[in-house]
């Protein structure tokens, strides 16, 4: 029997609205993807880096019904995102507004989810939905869809579309972790992680043709010179899930670091030499044993 379509509100995500005539050009100058592509039918995933090319924030950018930009970002770090973006706004005619109290981010899961929303299995494809927007996950179509909706009528809109609302965020987390897809600072170490080791290139988070962006130099050097020594990969966990940041070892030697985990699956940043020639077993973190799996989309 096919899995019923489920709508999971993502309480850890917030919505930052950027409006004004310079909104696109301002944001495009500092982020890793081409914000100019965002429109009624296109949503993208991007990163905002330090000048040295280290991770600060990731977000999905969609166009709102009134043509502003909606950034689906980490709720607890939204204020920090605003402050850091403000450093580069200068005289740009753009206004940033936290819309998290009014708008909710929802993950839409299940084999029939895209069909109910009339969305193709094409990453980032978007369409109006209720008084908001729905879109195929821009990172990986296998993750299903997402929506940004007004909280006031979210439940009714989802029910009318045929979704069952669930508060179990682990349904979404287990799916993305199994597929090897990161989610903000839970998986990406702030001011330390790089885009290439974190899968942003394969997961459509970088546009190499858009021109310069903040942190581009290190990002490009790591890609074209093959400098990445670690990669973020999914792991199966036997035993109690270790805390994020727990060292991963093989035969007592350092192999990497565990990031987020739920229900027996997680992500770990592992040294590439630990993934050579099928060496995916024998890893340990705390009291748990790990088995690494190269994601199907991974180009390493």
C-alpha positions as CSV (number, residue, x, y, z in Angstrom):
1,X,0.0,0.0,0.0
2,X,1.3,3.4,-0.9
3,X,2.4,5.7,1.9
4,X,-0.3,8.3,2.6
5,X,0.8,11.9,1.9
6,X,1.9,13.6,5.0
7,X,2.5,17.3,5.8
8,X,5.1,18.0,8.5
9,X,5.4,21.6,9.8
10,X,9.1,22.3,10.3
11,X,9.1,24.3,13.5
12,X,12.9,24.7,13.4
13,X,12.6,26.7,10.1
14,X,11.6,30.3,9.8
15,X,10.8,32.7,7.0
16,X,12.8,35.9,6.2
17,X,11.2,38.2,3.6
18,X,13.4,40.4,1.5
19,X,11.5,43.0,-0.6
20,X,12.2,46.1,-2.5
21,X,13.5,46.9,-6.0
22,X,17.1,45.8,-5.2
23,X,16.2,42.6,-3.3
24,X,17.3,40.2,-6.0
25,X,20.6,42.0,-6.9
26,X,21.5,42.5,-3.2
27,X,21.0,38.9,-2.3
28,X,22.5,37.6,-5.5
29,X,25.8,39.3,-4.7
30,X,26.4,37.4,-1.5
31,X,24.9,34.0,-2.0
32,X,26.2,30.8,-3.8
33,X,23.3,30.4,-6.2
34,X,21.6,32.6,-8.9
35,X,18.8,34.5,-7.1
36,X,17.9,35.9,-10.5
37,X,16.4,32.5,-11.4
38,X,13.8,32.7,-8.6
39,X,10.3,33.3,-9.9
40,X,6.7,31.9,-9.9
41,X,7.9,28.5,-11.2
42,X,11.4,28.3,-9.7
43,X,12.8,28.0,-6.1
44,X,16.5,27.5,-5.3
45,X,18.8,26.4,-2.5
46,X,21.7,28.7,-1.6
47,X,24.4,29.3,1.0
48,X,25.7,32.4,2.6
49,X,29.4,32.1,3.5
50,X,32.1,34.0,5.3
51,X,34.6,35.9,3.0
52,X,36.9,33.0,3.7
53,X,34.4,30.5,2.2
54,X,33.2,28.9,5.4
55,X,29.5,28.1,6.0
56,X,27.3,30.6,7.8
57,X,23.7,30.0,6.6
58,X,21.7,27.9,4.1
59,X,18.2,28.7,2.9
60,X,15.7,28.1,0.1
61,X,14.5,31.1,-1.8
62,X,11.0,31.3,-3.2
63,X,9.0,34.1,-4.7
64,X,6.0,35.2,-2.6
65,X,2.6,35.9,-4.2
66,X,3.4,39.7,-4.1
67,X,6.8,39.0,-5.7
68,X,9.0,39.5,-2.6
69,X,11.7,36.9,-1.8
70,X,10.8,34.3,1.0
71,X,13.9,32.7,2.6
72,X,13.1,29.4,4.2
73,X,15.9,29.4,6.9
74,X,16.8,28.3,10.4
75,X,14.4,29.9,12.8
76,X,16.8,30.2,15.8
77,X,19.5,31.8,13.6
78,X,17.3,34.1,11.6
79,X,18.3,37.2,13.5
80,X,22.0,36.3,13.0
81,X,21.3,35.9,9.2
82,X,19.7,39.4,9.1
83,X,22.6,41.0,10.9
84,X,25.2,39.4,8.7
85,X,23.3,40.3,5.5
86,X,22.9,43.8,6.7
87,X,26.7,44.2,6.6
88,X,26.5,43.9,2.8
89,X,23.2,45.7,2.1
90,X,24.8,49.2,2.0
91,X,22.6,51.5,-0.1
92,X,20.6,48.7,-1.7
93,X,16.9,49.4,-1.7
94,X,15.9,46.2,0.1
95,X,14.0,45.5,3.3
96,X,14.3,42.4,5.5
97,X,11.4,41.3,7.6
98,X,11.0,38.3,9.9
99,X,7.7,36.7,8.8
100,X,8.0,33.5,10.9
101,X,5.1,34.3,13.2
102,X,2.8,34.6,10.1
103,X,4.2,32.0,7.8
104,X,5.1,28.3,8.3
105,X,7.5,26.0,6.4
106,X,6.0,22.5,5.7
107,X,7.6,19.3,4.4
108,X,5.2,17.4,2.2
109,X,6.1,13.7,2.0
110,X,4.8,10.5,0.4
111,X,4.6,8.9,-3.0
112,X,1.6,10.9,-4.0
113,X,2.7,14.3,-2.6
114,X,3.9,15.8,-5.8
115,X,0.8,14.6,-7.7
116,X,-1.5,16.2,-5.2
117,X,0.3,19.5,-5.6
118,X,0.5,19.2,-9.4
119,X,4.3,19.4,-9.2
120,X,6.7,17.5,-11.5
121,X,9.6,15.5,-10.0
122,X,11.9,18.4,-11.1
123,X,14.0,20.0,-8.4
124,X,12.9,23.5,-7.5
125,X,9.8,23.6,-9.6
126,X,7.3,25.9,-7.9
127,X,3.6,26.8,-8.1
128,X,1.1,28.9,-6.1
129,X,-0.5,27.0,-3.2
130,X,-3.2,28.5,-1.1
131,X,-2.0,32.0,-0.2
132,X,1.6,30.8,-0.3
133,X,3.8,28.6,-2.5
134,X,4.7,24.9,-2.9
135,X,7.8,23.5,-4.6
136,X,9.6,20.3,-5.3
137,X,12.6,20.2,-2.9
138,X,15.3,22.1,-4.9
139,X,18.1,19.9,-3.4
140,X,16.7,16.4,-4.3
141,X,13.4,15.4,-5.8
142,X,13.3,12.3,-3.7
143,X,12.8,14.5,-0.6
144,X,9.3,15.3,-1.9
145,X,7.9,18.9,-1.7
146,X,7.9,21.9,0.6
147,X,5.5,24.7,1.1
148,X,5.5,28.1,2.7
149,X,2.0,28.9,3.9
150,X,0.2,31.4,6.2
151,X,-0.3,29.8,9.6
152,X,-3.9,31.0,9.8
153,X,-5.2,28.7,7.2
154,X,-2.3,26.2,6.8
155,X,-4.2,23.2,8.2
156,X,-7.3,23.8,6.1
157,X,-5.3,24.3,2.9
158,X,-3.3,21.1,3.5
159,X,-6.4,19.0,4.3
160,X,-8.2,20.3,1.2
161,X,-5.2,19.2,-0.9
162,X,-5.4,15.7,0.6
163,X,-2.5,15.8,3.2
164,X,-2.6,14.4,6.7
165,X,-0.8,16.8,9.1
166,X,1.7,15.3,11.4
167,X,3.8,16.8,14.2
168,X,6.4,14.1,13.9
169,X,9.4,15.9,12.4
170,X,11.4,12.7,12.6
171,X,9.5,11.5,9.5
172,X,11.1,14.3,7.5
173,X,14.5,14.0,9.3
174,X,14.8,10.2,8.7
175,X,14.0,10.7,5.0
176,X,16.6,13.4,4.5
177,X,19.3,11.7,6.6
178,X,18.9,8.4,4.7
179,X,19.4,10.4,1.5
180,X,22.4,12.2,2.9
181,X,21.0,15.8,2.7
182,X,22.1,18.3,5.3
183,X,19.9,20.8,7.2
184,X,21.5,23.9,8.5
185,X,23.8,24.1,11.5
186,X,22.6,20.7,12.7
187,X,24.8,19.2,10.0
188,X,27.1,22.0,8.9
189,X,29.6,23.4,11.4
190,X,29.2,27.2,11.4
191,X,32.4,29.0,10.2
192,X,34.1,25.6,9.6
193,X,32.1,23.6,7.0
194,X,32.7,24.1,3.3
195,X,30.2,23.7,0.5
196,X,32.1,21.1,-1.5
197,X,32.5,18.7,1.4
198,X,28.8,19.3,2.3
199,X,27.3,18.3,-1.1
200,X,26.2,21.7,-2.2
201,X,27.6,21.2,-5.7
202,X,25.7,18.0,-6.4
203,X,22.6,19.2,-4.6
204,X,22.2,22.3,-6.8
205,X,23.2,24.8,-4.2
206,X,25.9,26.5,-6.3
207,X,25.7,28.3,-9.7
208,X,29.2,28.4,-11.2
209,X,28.1,30.7,-14.0
210,X,26.4,33.5,-12.0
211,X,29.5,35.5,-11.3
212,X,31.2,36.3,-8.0
213,X,29.7,35.5,-4.6
214,X,31.0,35.8,-1.1
215,X,33.4,33.0,-0.3
216,X,33.6,31.9,-4.0
217,X,37.4,31.7,-4.1
218,X,37.9,28.9,-1.6
219,X,34.8,27.1,-2.9
220,X,36.0,27.1,-6.5
221,X,39.5,26.1,-5.5
222,X,38.3,23.1,-3.6
223,X,36.2,22.0,-6.5
224,X,38.6,22.4,-9.4
225,X,41.7,21.3,-7.5
226,X,40.0,18.4,-5.8
227,X,41.0,19.7,-2.3
228,X,38.2,18.3,-0.3
229,X,39.5,15.7,2.2
230,X,36.2,15.0,3.9
231,X,32.6,14.5,2.8
232,X,29.2,14.5,4.6
233,X,27.7,11.1,4.2
234,X,24.7,9.1,5.6
235,X,25.4,6.5,8.3
236,X,23.4,3.7,9.8
237,X,23.7,3.6,13.6
238,X,23.6,0.5,15.8
239,X,23.2,1.4,19.4
240,X,22.4,4.6,21.2
241,X,22.6,7.7,18.9
242,X,25.7,9.8,19.9
243,X,25.4,13.5,20.4
244,X,26.2,15.7,17.4
245,X,29.9,16.5,17.4
246,X,30.9,13.1,18.7
247,X,34.2,11.9,17.1
248,X,34.0,9.0,14.8
249,X,36.8,6.5,15.0
250,X,38.0,3.3,13.2
251,X,40.5,1.1,15.1
252,X,41.0,3.9,17.6
253,X,42.0,6.4,14.9
254,X,40.1,9.5,14.0
255,X,37.8,9.1,11.0
256,X,35.5,12.1,11.3
257,X,32.6,13.6,13.2
258,X,29.0,12.7,13.7
259,X,26.4,15.4,12.9
260,X,22.6,15.0,13.4
261,X,20.9,11.6,13.9
262,X,17.4,10.2,14.4
263,X,15.9,6.7,14.6
264,X,19.0,4.8,13.6
265,X,20.3,7.0,10.8
266,X,22.5,10.1,10.7
267,X,25.1,12.2,8.9
268,X,28.8,12.1,9.5
269,X,31.6,14.2,8.1
270,X,34.1,11.5,7.3
271,X,37.6,11.5,5.8
272,X,37.5,10.4,2.2
273,X,40.2,7.8,2.8
274,X,37.7,6.1,5.2
275,X,35.4,5.7,2.2
276,X,37.9,4.2,-0.2
277,X,37.4,0.7,-1.6
278,X,34.2,0.1,0.2
279,X,35.6,0.7,3.7
280,X,32.3,1.6,5.2
281,X,32.1,-0.6,8.2
282,X,34.0,-0.7,11.5
283,X,33.3,2.9,12.4
284,X,32.4,3.8,16.0
285,X,31.0,6.9,17.7
286,X,30.5,6.8,21.5
287,X,28.9,3.4,22.2
288,X,27.4,3.1,18.7
289,X,28.6,1.3,15.6
290,X,28.3,3.1,12.3
291,X,28.1,1.9,8.7
292,X,28.6,4.6,6.1
293,X,26.8,4.8,2.8
294,X,27.9,6.9,-0.2
295,X,24.7,8.8,-1.3
296,X,23.4,8.0,-4.8
297,X,23.9,11.6,-5.9
298,X,27.5,11.9,-4.5
299,X,30.2,12.6,-7.0
300,X,33.2,11.4,-5.0
